[in-house]
């Protein structure tokens, strides 16, 4: 995960702002055959679209900062 994600999280918390993050789930297995694979891009878009239609539940912290009980583990 990009360090920018963690910096933005820390900035939002410092300002007292809410933080919402969407990312590709760990279980997603990219099957791309070339650098820009249209079919794979469509499959990834459909995954995101289907999540949104179901009422996507935003992640409130970057991966690794939340334990299994959804409690923030670290304060930046």
Residue pairs with C-beta under 8 A, 6 or more apart in sequence:
1 23
1 62
1 63
1 64
5 21
5 62
6 62
6 65
6 76
8 19
9 19
9 21
9 61
9 62
9 65
9 76
10 76
12 18
12 19
13 19
13 75
13 76
18 60
19 60
19 61
20 58
20 59
20 60
21 58
21 59
21 60
21 61
21 62
22 48
22 51
22 56
22 58
22 59
23 59
23 63
24 44
24 47
25 47
28 44
28 47
30 40
30 44
31 40
31 43
32 40
33 40
59 66
60 66
60 70
60 72
61 72
64 73
65 72
65 73
65 74
65 76
66 72
66 73
67 73
